[in-house]
Amino acid sequence: MHCPSWTVSEMSSTRNLLMAAAGCVLVFAALVSREIVGRRAAIAIDDIGQELAAFVAVIACWRARRRTSGRTRRGWVVLGAGLGIWCVGQAIWITIEVVRGQIVPSPSVADLAFLTAVPVVAAGLVLICFPSSRALDILRTVLDALLIVISLLLIAYVVALQRMITESPVGGWSVIVSLIYPVGDAMLVTVVLVAISQASWRARPHLLVLLAGFACMTFSDSRYAMSTVTGTYRTGSILDSGWTASFLLIAVAAIGFVDPLDRKADDFETAIQAAAPYVVLLVALGVVAQHFAVGGRTDVFIRWTALLTCALTAIGLIVHRHRWRRAEMRQAHQMTHDQLTNLANMTAVTARLDDLLADGAAPGVLYFEIDRLADVNTSLGRAAGDGLLCAVADRLQGCLPESCVAGRVASDEFVVIDAANPDADRLNALAARIDDALAAPLSLQGHQFTMTASIGLSSCRAGHQRGDELLRESQDAMRRAKRNGPGRVEIFDPTADRPWTLADLTMEGDLRKALCAGDGLVPHFQPIVRLSDLSVVGHEALIRWNRSGNGLLMPGSFLPVAEQTGLIVPLGWWMLNTCGQTMAASGDLDKSIAVNVAGTQLGRGELVPALERVVSRYGIEPRQIHIEVTESQLVTPTPVVRAELDAVAQMGVVIALDDFGTGYSSLTLLRDLPVGIVKIDRTFVSPLLEEGSARAIVASVIRLCDDLGIEVVAEGVELQAQADLLGELGCSHAQGFLFGVPGPSMQQVVVAAVPTVHRGDGRR
């Protein structure tokens, strides 16, 4: 038999033990059957040999207790106790037959010990073979085993035993006692057979050895019963070796035993196990019917056996029905609950929200993720992470009010539903309560760990009809909270947390088609001017999309979709290539073109080759291309990104730091990266005329860049007074609606006398 998870050392050890046991049995059989040492000595060897073999089995069971735990450990203790009781009975037998030299009566006091050992051994086997089974499943297994054994006994009785017992020269009690032994053995064999069908491959070899042991015992007990019925039994037969072999095989099975129930039986195996007892019962009924048909007689044994069979069948059917109902309830529970934490799962959470909305309620949702669970799994192992999740579940159930339902919807994500129509204040208070519950220190494998969570809140508003809408909104808020740092709480904001919709999905498909066909996507150009003479020195390229049926779309309407789907990368390469072609067509070597590069385009090893292709293909100078990267994308540049930007600068391409002031404004970017241009964001330019602080910041940035030899471009200039003030502060370049709105042509002229433009007009 192939045992994929049974190690070579285990196989070798068990094989050696089996060979040793076989050698002992052969020597025992030779000494007993051939009576080499005389009849009386052979009887002594037979009886004492069985006693020693049983004692070895008791010791092996006691040692197996040390290597196992839980119900399996108790099972080996009980099995060892049962074998110990058998040893007591055998000691009584030895006293009568060997010490006193008398014939052991039937039945005797030894039989009382032997019969007592049978149910004790059976109980131990059940604990060993089914350590993780429920009590109801164990009861079903025992009932099925009894039904099979009694049905087989009924068949044997009708076919042969009735005539043999009638003709037996011994008394009725002697016959009854002798027949109980093989019946009990058959039940033990059936229990082990069921365990083998449910056990893992690793445990099956040991169970097969255990099965062989009880099979040998069944053989010898059956032979003893037949000999007793016919009055021919005598101690010292070679067939007595079955008892010795059975105890030695039990000892071998106990050495190195592993828990058997590591595998769940499939539906076919379950069906076979459920049907087997009733198939055997039907065969028994058929044999009995045939017996009556040919004129067979009915006696007390057949009547009582038939009555017992009917009772076992009725009880078994009741147990089966109860198990099926329990299984259905368990399956229904598993379909709606998380298996690890026993909290509601996503299916149950969504259904609960749908029910509340259908009833006209306005529930609130808290969606949170446990911070740093991956660190726990990596450092302490998956078991520690599971323990942490269970602790979260326990603390949630302990801190939530009755109106709330908690659920686990992903590996480290939980949901709390508040059915009490909460407002924002109540949701925030509930989030604070969860934070406090999680903040209590937790001991994981001797290490203290404090949990935090990123929490997103969403309350029901007009228009909510499905629970998944609330879940999606709270999840979007949770993602924003996570981006802002661990332990944050954010409430859903329709503008900040833009949910993914069917319209977005359709737009993604249309955008892919536009990229593949090269149709509909067009660059618009906004002039960048030198403030000293208002001459155009370059343009910033801004993408537009002429989407069919929707007119010309601004970047804000489709770039978020491109960023979420990864289309921003091919869109960026398309824009770079198109701008290079446009620059070459203009033939103006004195102007530059600024192209925005997304953060996802950096660090891929594609930027430098793309720039080299554009320069080579269109015959333009590298200095004519300006690469604009936003400040927030370079907060913590990786070594790969640093090396890539250095290579870009070495080509002669200018790197512009866009939206300066809106991110972290880290001066290390200006020190460590080859930045050639800093673009001051419009949020500082717009309030220049009204706010002294804005004016001071802009002036400081201009002086700093001037000292570093970095060119400054002010963005969003809309008023002549702003342009004049920027010139006074020393700003060299600017762009904005004052100088020209983005258009499809690069041939835009800015005159010296520029009329004042109102902000409202300029932003249209």
C-alpha positions as a printed Julia matrix, in Angstrom:
764×3 Matrix{Float64}:
   0.0     0.0     0.0
   1.33    3.42   -0.93
   1.37    5.82    2.04
   2.44    9.23    0.76
   2.79   10.79    4.21
   4.26    7.75    6.01
   8.0     8.26    6.44
  10.61    5.65    5.52
  11.79    5.38    9.13
   8.24    4.7    10.32
   7.76    2.01    7.67
  11.08    0.38    8.58
  10.35    0.45   12.32
   6.89   -1.05   11.93
   8.19   -3.72    9.53
  10.85   -4.77   12.01
   8.32   -4.95   14.83
   5.97   -7.06   12.69
   8.8    -9.46   11.83
   9.71   -9.77   15.5
   6.08  -10.46   16.42
   5.78  -13.06   13.66
   8.92  -14.8    14.92
   7.56  -14.92   18.46
   4.25  -16.37   17.26
   5.98  -19.04   15.18
   8.14  -20.12   18.11
   5.08  -20.12   20.37
   3.06  -22.2    17.91
   5.88  -24.71   17.47
   6.31  -25.2    21.21
   2.59  -25.54   21.84
   1.42  -27.64   18.91
   4.29  -30.16   18.76
   4.41  -30.61   22.55
   8.2   -30.75   22.4
   8.42  -30.23   26.14
   5.5   -32.42   27.05
   1.76  -31.97   27.26
   1.64  -30.27   30.64
   4.5   -27.9    29.76
   2.83  -27.08   26.42
  -0.34  -26.07   28.28
   1.72  -23.86   30.6
   3.54  -22.28   27.66
   0.21  -21.67   25.9
  -1.46  -20.0    28.87
   1.57  -18.04   30.1
   2.54  -17.0    26.57
  -0.89  -15.44   26.05
  -0.56  -13.67   29.41
   2.84  -12.26   28.49
   1.65  -11.12   25.05
  -1.35   -9.36   26.62
   0.93   -7.71   29.18
   3.18   -6.44   26.36
   0.08   -4.95   24.71
  -0.85   -3.22   28.0
   2.64   -1.68   28.25
   2.5    -0.53   24.62
  -0.9     1.13   25.21
   0.48    2.89   28.26
   3.44    4.18   26.24
   1.13    5.29   23.42
  -0.66    7.42   26.0
   2.46    9.58   26.32
   2.61   10.42   22.6
  -1.03   11.33   22.12
  -3.42   13.85   23.6
  -7.1    14.51   24.19
  -9.59   11.77   23.43
  -6.94    9.59   21.73
  -4.86    9.59   24.9
  -7.87    8.58   27.0
  -8.62    5.87   24.45
  -5.23    4.22   24.88
  -5.69    4.33   28.66
  -9.11    2.65   28.38
  -7.86    0.11   25.83
  -4.91   -0.72   28.1
  -7.32   -1.09   31.03
  -9.49   -3.48   29.0
  -6.46   -5.59   28.1
  -5.41   -5.45   31.74
  -8.8    -6.89   32.74
  -8.22   -9.64   30.17
  -4.85  -10.29   31.85
  -6.69  -10.74   35.15
  -8.98  -13.3    33.55
  -6.01  -15.11   32.01
  -4.26  -15.12   35.4
  -7.33  -16.83   36.88
  -7.26  -19.34   33.99
  -3.55  -20.03   34.63
  -4.21  -20.53   38.34
  -6.91  -23.14   37.66
  -5.31  -24.93   34.74
  -1.57  -24.66   35.35
  -1.13  -24.18   39.09
  -3.96  -26.43   40.28
  -3.86  -28.73   37.27
  -7.66  -28.69   36.93
  -9.87  -28.34   33.88
 -11.3   -24.84   33.65
 -15.1   -25.03   33.9
 -17.33  -23.27   31.36
 -18.44  -20.74   32.25
 -15.9   -19.73   34.91
 -14.75  -16.69   36.88
 -12.16  -16.16   34.13
 -15.0   -15.77   31.61
 -16.43  -12.96   33.74
 -13.16  -11.06   33.4
 -12.89  -11.83   29.69
 -16.45  -10.66   29.02
 -15.9    -7.51   31.09
 -12.85   -6.7    29.0
 -14.84   -6.68   25.73
 -16.92   -3.5    26.3
 -13.94   -1.74   27.91
 -11.76   -2.52   24.9
 -14.6    -1.38   22.62
 -14.85    1.94   24.46
 -11.1     2.45   24.13
 -11.2     1.68   20.42
 -13.99    4.17   19.85
 -12.01    6.91   21.61
  -8.86    6.07   19.64
 -10.47    5.65   16.23
 -12.82    8.64   16.43
 -11.01   11.32   18.46
 -12.73   14.26   16.77
 -16.18   12.78   16.14
 -19.31   14.0    17.87
 -21.11   11.8    20.37
 -23.99   11.3    17.93
 -21.63   10.09   15.2
 -19.96    7.66   17.62
 -23.37    6.32   18.7
 -24.29    5.81   15.05
 -21.03    3.9    14.43
 -21.58    1.64   17.44
 -25.22    0.96   16.49
 -24.24    0.14   12.91
 -21.49   -2.19   14.15
 -23.93   -3.98   16.47
 -26.49   -4.29   13.69
 -23.91   -5.79   11.33
 -22.61   -8.23   13.96
 -26.06   -9.38   15.09
 -27.19   -9.78   11.47
 -24.11  -11.9    10.72
 -24.69  -13.91   13.89
 -28.29  -14.52   12.85
 -27.1   -15.76    9.45
 -24.5   -18.04   11.08
 -27.06  -19.35   13.57
 -29.64  -20.2    10.96
 -27.1   -21.76    8.59
 -25.04  -23.85   11.05
 -25.11  -22.9    14.72
 -28.72  -23.94   15.44
 -28.02  -27.53   14.52
 -24.64  -27.56   16.29
 -26.09  -26.12   19.52
 -28.96  -28.6    19.46
 -26.54  -31.47   19.16
 -24.0   -29.96   21.62
 -23.13  -32.11   24.66
 -22.42  -29.06   26.86
 -24.85  -26.83   28.75
 -26.7   -23.81   27.4
 -24.77  -21.2    29.42
 -21.48  -22.57   28.21
 -22.66  -22.21   24.6
 -23.97  -18.67   25.15
 -20.78  -17.48   26.83
 -18.55  -19.0    24.17
 -20.57  -17.37   21.36
 -20.36  -13.92   22.96
 -16.59  -13.79   22.31
 -16.64  -13.86   18.47
 -19.67  -11.57   18.46
 -17.81   -8.96   20.52
 -14.7    -9.41   18.36
 -16.7    -8.88   15.19
 -18.02   -5.61   16.59
 -14.46   -4.48   17.34
 -13.37   -5.39   13.81
 -16.29   -3.41   12.37
 -15.36   -0.32   14.41
 -11.77   -0.44   13.15
 -12.96   -0.96    9.56
 -15.09    2.18    9.76
 -12.14    4.09   11.23
  -9.88    2.94    8.37
 -12.38    4.23    5.8
 -12.28    7.69    7.43
  -8.6     7.9     8.4
  -5.7     9.64    6.67
  -3.12    7.67    4.72
  -0.61    8.34    7.49
  -2.79    6.62   10.11
  -4.09    3.73    8.0
  -1.02    1.43    8.32
  -1.29    1.44   12.12
  -5.04    0.91   11.93
  -4.55   -2.0     9.53
  -2.17   -3.61   12.02
  -4.79   -3.05   14.74
  -7.42   -4.6    12.46
  -5.18   -7.62   11.89
  -4.83   -8.01   15.65
  -8.57   -8.1    16.28
  -9.06  -10.33   13.24
  -6.67  -12.88   14.79
  -8.6   -12.62   18.06
 -11.87  -13.15   16.19
 -10.42  -16.26   14.52
  -9.26  -17.82   17.8
 -12.47  -16.89   19.66
 -14.57  -18.35   16.85
 -12.54  -21.55   16.95
 -12.91  -21.63   20.76
 -16.69  -21.14   20.47
 -17.07  -23.96   17.93
 -14.87  -26.28   19.98
 -16.82  -25.47   23.14
 -20.16  -26.13   21.42
 -18.95  -29.5    20.18
 -17.17  -30.3    23.44
 -13.77  -30.72   21.78
 -11.8   -27.72   23.06
  -8.47  -28.32   24.76
  -5.67  -25.94   25.66
  -2.46  -26.31   23.67
  -3.72  -26.2    20.08
  -1.84  -24.33   17.35
  -5.02  -22.32   16.82
  -4.46  -20.7    20.23
  -1.62  -18.78   18.56
  -4.26  -16.35   17.26
  -4.68  -14.86   20.74
  -0.94  -14.39   21.18
  -0.65  -12.89   17.69
  -3.56  -10.53   18.35
  -1.97   -9.01   21.45
   1.42   -8.62   19.78
  -0.2    -6.92   16.76
  -2.08   -4.56   19.08
   1.26   -3.72   20.72
   2.85   -3.01   17.31
  -0.08   -0.76   16.35
   0.25    1.17   19.61
   3.91    1.96   18.91
   4.13    5.07   16.74
   0.34    5.49   16.43
  -0.97    8.83   15.01
  -4.45   10.36   15.19
  -6.53    8.74   12.45
  -9.17   11.32   11.62
  -7.22   13.7     9.38
  -9.42   13.12    6.34
 -13.09   13.76    5.76
 -14.99   10.99    4.03
 -16.48   11.98    0.69
 -20.17   11.65   -0.16
 -19.77    8.2    -1.75
 -17.93    6.78    1.28
 -20.52    8.29    3.61
 -23.34    6.71    1.59
 -21.63    3.29    1.65
 -21.09    3.48    5.41
 -24.72    4.45    6.0
 -26.12    1.7     3.76
 -23.82   -1.2     4.78
 -25.63   -2.22    8.03
 -29.0    -2.34    6.32
 -27.64   -4.33    3.38
 -26.31   -6.95    5.8
 -29.66   -6.86    7.64
 -31.57   -7.49    4.41
 -29.32  -10.47    3.66
 -29.98  -11.84    7.17
 -33.74  -11.44    6.72
 -33.49  -13.24    3.39
 -31.62  -16.15    4.99
 -34.19  -16.38    7.81
 -37.05  -16.3     5.31
 -35.42  -19.1     3.34
 -34.99  -21.04    6.6
 -38.69  -20.79    7.33
 -39.59  -21.62    3.74
 -37.9   -25.01    3.95
 -39.55  -25.83    7.25
 -36.97  -24.59    9.68
 -38.02  -24.12   13.27
 -38.11  -20.96   15.36
 -36.51  -20.91   18.79
 -35.84  -18.38   21.56
 -32.56  -17.22   20.05
 -34.09  -16.35   16.67
 -37.01  -14.54   18.29
 -34.86  -12.48   20.64
 -32.27  -11.78   17.96
 -34.98  -10.64   15.56
 -36.47   -8.41   18.27
 -33.05   -6.93   19.07
 -32.38   -6.35   15.37
 -35.67   -4.5    14.98
 -34.89   -2.36   18.03
 -31.41   -1.53   16.76
 -32.83   -0.71   13.33
 -35.41    1.63   14.81
 -32.86    3.34   17.06
 -30.41    3.55   14.16
 -32.97    5.17   11.88
 -33.83    7.71   14.59
 -30.14    8.49   15.09
 -29.6     8.77   11.32
 -32.55   11.11   10.97
 -31.3    13.26   13.85
 -27.8    13.3    12.36
 -29.16   14.36    8.97
 -31.06   17.2    10.6
 -28.0    18.21   12.58
 -25.89   18.03    9.4
 -28.37   20.25    7.57
 -28.34   22.75   10.42
 -24.54   22.62   10.56
 -24.3    23.11    6.79
 -26.71   26.03    6.95
 -24.64   27.53    9.77
 -21.41   27.06    7.81
 -22.92   28.78    4.78
 -23.59   31.91    6.83
 -20.72   31.92    9.34
 -16.96   32.19    9.24
 -15.38   28.86   10.18
 -12.53   30.36   12.23
 -14.26   33.05   14.28
 -17.89   31.86   14.05
 -18.91   35.41   13.1
 -21.29   36.09   10.23
 -19.67   35.8     6.8
 -20.12   38.05    3.77
 -23.27   36.22    2.66
 -24.97   36.69    6.02
 -23.8    40.3     6.36
 -25.16   41.26    2.94
 -28.44   39.44    3.6
 -28.82   41.24    6.94
 -28.32   44.62    5.3
 -30.77   43.77    2.52
 -33.4    42.76    5.08
 -32.92   45.97    7.07
 -33.21   48.14    3.96
 -36.29   46.21    2.8
 -37.91   46.91    6.19
 -37.29   50.63    5.79
 -34.45   50.85    8.31
 -31.37   53.02    7.83
 -28.47   50.88    9.11
 -24.88   52.03    9.49
 -21.81   50.01    8.56
 -18.31   49.94   10.04
 -15.8    48.18    7.81
 -12.34   47.71    9.29
  -9.09   45.91    8.62
  -6.67   44.73   11.29
  -3.36   46.52   10.82
  -0.16   44.46   10.62
  -1.77   41.0    10.62
   0.7    40.03    7.91
   3.56   40.89   10.31
   2.14   38.49   12.9
   1.73   35.7    10.32
   5.27   36.22    9.06
   7.01   36.47   12.44
   4.97   34.1    14.63
   3.22   31.87   12.1
  -0.29   31.39   10.75
  -1.54   29.82   13.99
  -0.7    33.03   15.89
  -2.5    35.07   13.24
  -5.58   32.87   13.6
  -5.42   33.35   17.36
  -5.34   37.11   16.86
  -8.41   36.96   14.6
 -10.29   34.87   17.16
  -9.35   37.43   19.83
 -10.76   40.19   17.63
 -14.01   38.26   17.28
 -14.27   37.73   21.05
 -13.62   41.41   21.79
 -16.13   42.54   19.19
 -18.86   40.39   20.68
 -17.98   41.73   24.1
 -18.08   45.44   23.25
 -20.91   45.81   20.73
 -24.47   46.82   21.72
 -27.39   44.5    21.02
 -28.36   46.42   17.88
 -25.09   45.45   16.2
 -24.08   42.36   14.23
 -20.4    41.56   13.61
 -19.0    39.62   10.68
 -15.68   38.57    9.19
 -15.72   39.1     5.44
 -12.06   38.57    4.45
  -8.8    37.31    5.93
  -8.23   40.39    8.09
 -11.38   42.42    7.4
 -14.43   42.7     9.65
 -17.82   44.38    9.37
 -20.15   45.7    12.05
 -23.77   46.5    11.19
 -25.66   48.87   13.46
 -29.4    48.46   12.94
 -30.35   51.38   15.23
 -30.46   53.97   12.4
 -27.18   55.57   13.54
 -25.98   59.03   12.63
 -22.34   60.01   12.08
 -21.78   60.73   15.79
 -23.06   57.32   16.85
 -20.92   55.58   14.23
 -17.84   57.47   15.38
 -18.6    56.58   19.0
 -18.99   52.92   17.98
 -15.66   53.06   16.12
 -14.02   54.52   19.25
 -15.48   51.66   21.33
 -14.04   49.1    18.9
 -10.67   50.87   18.99
 -10.65   50.73   22.79
 -11.55   47.03   22.79
  -8.78   46.19   20.33
  -6.19   48.34   22.12
  -5.97   46.04   25.15
  -2.62   44.13   24.94
  -2.84   40.6    23.57
  -0.35   37.83   24.37
   0.68   35.78   21.33
   3.14   32.96   22.0
   4.67   34.92   24.86
   4.83   38.21   22.94
   2.71   41.25   23.76
   0.85   42.65   20.76
  -1.44   45.67   20.57
  -3.99   45.73   17.78
  -5.1    48.72   15.74
  -7.59   48.88   12.91
  -8.25   51.11    9.9
 -12.0    51.78   10.04
 -14.35   53.05    7.35
 -17.86   54.26    8.19
 -20.94   54.48    5.98
 -24.46   55.5     6.92
 -27.62   54.86    4.95
 -28.75   57.66    2.65
 -31.62   58.19    0.28
 -31.23   55.93   -2.73
 -29.62   52.99   -0.97
 -31.52   49.88   -1.97
 -28.97   47.06   -1.63
 -26.67   46.06    1.21
 -23.63   45.66   -1.02
 -23.77   49.4    -1.78
 -23.3    50.25    1.89
 -20.54   47.66    2.2
 -18.73   49.04   -0.82
 -18.91   52.59    0.48
 -17.62   51.65    3.93
 -14.84   49.6     2.33
 -13.82   52.57    0.19
 -13.71   54.74    3.32
 -11.62   52.05    5.05
  -9.1    52.09    2.2
  -8.76   55.86    2.55
  -8.26   55.46    6.3
  -5.56   52.87    5.65
  -3.77   55.16    3.21
  -3.7    57.87    5.86
  -1.98   55.63    8.37
  -2.8    52.82   10.85
  -5.53   53.27   13.43
  -7.44   55.9    11.43
 -11.22   56.3    11.15
 -12.81   57.82    8.04
 -16.43   58.28    7.06
 -17.49   57.73    3.45
 -17.12   60.82    1.27
 -18.68   60.55   -2.23
 -16.02   62.87   -3.63
 -12.98   61.31   -1.95
 -14.17   57.67   -2.08
 -15.3    57.28   -5.64
 -16.99   53.86   -5.91
 -16.55   51.62   -8.93
 -19.72   51.59  -11.01
 -21.1    49.98  -14.15
 -20.34   53.23  -15.95
 -16.69   52.85  -14.9
 -16.63   49.32  -16.26
 -18.03   50.51  -19.58
 -15.55   53.38  -19.65
 -12.68   50.95  -19.05
 -13.71   48.92  -22.1
 -14.06   52.03  -24.28
 -10.69   53.34  -23.09
  -8.99   50.06  -23.99
 -10.5    50.21  -27.46
  -9.36   53.81  -27.88
  -5.8    52.86  -26.9
  -5.73   49.9   -29.26
  -7.21   51.8   -32.2
  -5.46   55.1   -31.45
  -8.74   56.87  -32.03
 -10.35   59.58  -29.89
  -7.39   60.32  -27.6
  -5.88   63.75  -28.34
  -3.29   65.97  -26.57
  -4.06   69.58  -25.74
  -1.28   72.04  -25.06
  -1.09   74.88  -22.54
   1.66   77.45  -23.06
   4.42   78.06  -20.52
   5.71   81.64  -20.72
   8.76   83.57  -19.63
   7.44   86.33  -17.37
  10.07   88.87  -18.37
   8.82   89.13  -21.97
   5.74   86.85  -22.0
   7.32   84.72  -24.72
   6.19   81.11  -25.02
   9.07   78.8   -24.12
   7.17   75.55  -24.11
   3.9    73.75  -23.56
   2.49   71.28  -21.07
   0.7    68.41  -22.8
  -2.67   67.51  -21.27
  -4.67   64.56  -22.51
  -8.28   64.75  -23.7
 -10.62   62.02  -24.89
 -13.16   62.54  -27.62
 -15.37   59.68  -26.49
 -18.12   58.68  -28.86
 -21.47   60.03  -27.7
 -19.94   61.92  -24.77
 -18.03   64.77  -26.41
 -14.58   65.86  -25.31
 -13.79   64.52  -21.85
 -11.44   66.21  -19.39
  -8.77   64.09  -17.63
 -10.61   64.11  -14.3
 -13.46   62.08  -15.79
 -11.41   59.14  -17.08
  -7.92   59.18  -15.51
  -9.18   57.71  -12.18
 -10.48   54.71  -14.14
  -7.16   54.45  -15.97
  -5.25   54.53  -12.67
  -7.38   51.83  -11.03
  -7.2    49.5   -14.04
  -3.52   50.01  -14.87
  -4.34   51.64  -18.19
  -2.5    54.74  -17.01
   0.79   53.05  -18.01
   0.05   52.42  -21.72
  -1.78   55.77  -21.77
   1.41   57.49  -20.56
   3.57   55.83  -23.23
   1.03   56.79  -25.9
   1.08   60.4   -24.71
   4.9    60.53  -24.73
   5.09   59.17  -28.27
   2.34   61.47  -29.55
   3.95   64.56  -28.01
   7.3    63.67  -29.57
   5.64   63.39  -32.95
   3.87   66.75  -32.45
   7.08   68.44  -31.37
   8.91   67.13  -34.44
   6.09   68.35  -36.69
   6.32   71.87  -35.22
   9.99   72.12  -36.19
  10.62   74.59  -33.34
  13.85   73.63  -31.62
  13.63   76.51  -29.13
  10.55   75.25  -27.34
  10.0    72.33  -25.03
   7.1    70.06  -24.31
   6.24   68.82  -20.79
   4.71   65.35  -20.5
   3.23   64.01  -17.24
   4.54   60.63  -16.08
   2.48   58.56  -13.64
   4.08   57.0   -10.6
   3.29   53.52  -11.93
   5.43   54.22  -14.99
   8.51   54.66  -12.82
  10.73   51.82  -11.69
   9.63   49.49  -14.49
  12.8    49.94  -16.54
  10.76   51.31  -19.47
  11.11   55.1   -19.15
  14.64   55.5   -20.54
  14.08   53.15  -23.53
  10.81   54.96  -24.31
  12.53   58.36  -24.27
  15.37   57.06  -26.45
  12.88   55.74  -29.01
  11.05   59.07  -29.16
  14.26   61.08  -29.54
  15.62   58.74  -32.2
  12.38   58.29  -34.13
  11.39   61.94  -34.39
  14.82   63.58  -34.44
  14.23   65.96  -31.54
  16.65   67.07  -28.86
  16.38   65.4   -25.4
  16.38   68.88  -23.79
  13.07   69.61  -25.57
  11.33   66.94  -23.48
  10.38   67.71  -19.89
   9.19   64.83  -17.7
   6.73   66.01  -15.03
   6.47   63.87  -11.91
   4.27   64.91   -8.99
   5.88   65.45   -5.63
   3.66   62.88   -3.88
   4.93   60.14   -6.23
   8.52   60.7    -5.1
   8.11   60.9    -1.32
  10.16   57.71   -0.79
  11.78   56.91   -4.14
  13.26   53.44   -4.37
  16.87   52.92   -5.51
  15.52   51.69   -8.86
  13.5    54.89   -9.35
  16.49   57.06   -8.33
  18.73   55.27  -10.82
  16.08   55.63  -13.53
  15.7    59.39  -12.97
  19.47   59.81  -12.96
  19.63   58.05  -16.33
  16.88   60.33  -17.67
  18.79   63.43  -16.57
  22.01   62.12  -18.1
  20.19   61.83  -21.42
  19.53   65.57  -21.28
  15.82   65.24  -20.55
  14.64   67.78  -17.95
  12.83   66.48  -14.84
  10.13   68.75  -13.45
   8.74   68.35   -9.92
   5.02   69.02  -10.39
   2.45   70.24   -7.83
   5.2    71.29   -5.43
   3.76   72.1    -2.01
   0.77   69.77   -2.12
   2.61   66.66   -0.94
   5.23   66.3     1.74
   7.42   69.1     0.31
  10.53   67.16    1.28
  13.67   69.17    0.6
  15.57   65.9     0.19
  13.87   65.54   -3.2
  15.54   68.76   -4.36
  18.84   67.64   -2.85
  18.97   63.98   -3.97
  17.11   63.91   -7.29
  18.2    65.56  -10.57
  15.3    68.05  -10.58
  15.6    70.8   -13.19
  12.24   72.53  -12.72
   9.94   73.06   -9.74
   6.3    73.86  -10.51
   4.58   75.72   -7.67
   1.04   74.45   -7.3
  -1.97   76.68   -7.98
  -3.1    76.34   -4.35
  -0.27   78.74   -3.42
  -0.55   80.96   -6.49
  -4.31   81.65   -6.25
  -4.24   83.38   -2.8
  -1.08   85.35   -3.53
  -2.88   88.7    -3.57
  -4.87   88.13   -0.39
  -2.73   85.98    1.92
   0.64   87.04    3.2
   1.49   83.46    4.18
   1.05   82.25    0.61
   3.21   85.09   -0.62
   5.94   84.24    1.91
   5.92   80.55    0.96
   6.16   81.27   -2.77
   8.96   83.78   -2.22
  10.89   81.24   -0.11
  10.52   78.5    -2.72
  11.7    80.87   -5.48
  14.78   81.92   -3.49
  15.61   78.31   -2.59
  15.34   77.12   -6.18
  17.34   80.09   -7.4
  20.17   79.16   -5.0
  20.02   75.54   -6.21
  19.98   76.54   -9.86
  16.47   75.14  -10.39
  13.99   76.87  -12.69
  10.58   77.8   -11.21
   7.22   77.69  -13.0
   4.13   79.07  -11.24
   0.95   77.16  -12.13
  -2.61   78.45  -12.28
  -1.89   82.12  -12.97
  -5.23   83.74  -13.85
  -4.83   87.43  -13.02
  -2.42   90.04  -14.35
  -1.73   91.18  -10.78
  -0.64   87.64   -9.9
   1.77   87.61  -12.84
   3.14   91.01  -11.86
   3.67   89.93   -8.25
   5.37   86.68   -9.3
   7.73   88.7   -11.46
   8.56   90.93   -8.53
   9.26   87.87   -6.37
  11.74   86.59   -8.94
   9.68   83.84  -10.56
  10.96   83.29  -14.07
   8.15   81.29  -15.72
   4.41   80.75  -15.37
   1.42   79.07  -16.95
  -2.3    79.46  -16.5
  -5.48   80.64  -18.11
  -4.13   84.18  -18.13
  -1.7    83.14  -20.86
  -3.84   80.63  -22.66
  -6.23   77.72  -22.15
  -5.16   74.24  -23.27
  -5.86   73.74  -26.96
  -5.14   71.26  -29.74
  -2.47   73.47  -31.33
   0.98   74.5   -30.11
   0.87   77.68  -32.21
  -0.4    79.99  -29.48
   0.85   83.56  -29.08
   0.82   85.51  -25.8
   0.79   89.3   -26.24
   2.44   91.7   -23.79
  -0.74   93.5   -22.79
  -2.75   90.68  -21.26
  -6.28   91.55  -20.07
  -7.35   90.53  -16.57
  -9.2    87.22  -16.49
 -11.63   86.37  -13.69
 -11.09   83.03  -11.96
 -14.58   81.84  -12.64
 -14.18   82.43  -16.35
 -10.73   80.95  -16.44
 -11.75   77.62  -14.9
 -14.46   76.88  -17.41
